[in-house]
Amino acid sequence: MPARAERGTTDDPVVLDCYMPNTSKPDPRPLFTPSTLPEPGAPDPVLTFIENALLAIANRQDEAEIPEPPA
């Protein structure tokens, strides 16, 4: 009688049986749909956001009171 294997171990080879059909992947979704396409002459929204952020920072710096250095 062969020795009993510990629980969870075996000397038998493991065979993975799975079926992988040969199907193509679906087309990826487009980045822009016709309703969200920017107008041809419209500025880049990322650049517009960056420009607005830089203007807001510059305006805050102008409004901040900078103390005079001691003489």
Secondary structure, DSSP 8 states (H G I E B T S, - for coil): ------TT--SS------------------SS-TTT---TT---HHHHHHHHHHHHHHHHHHHS-------
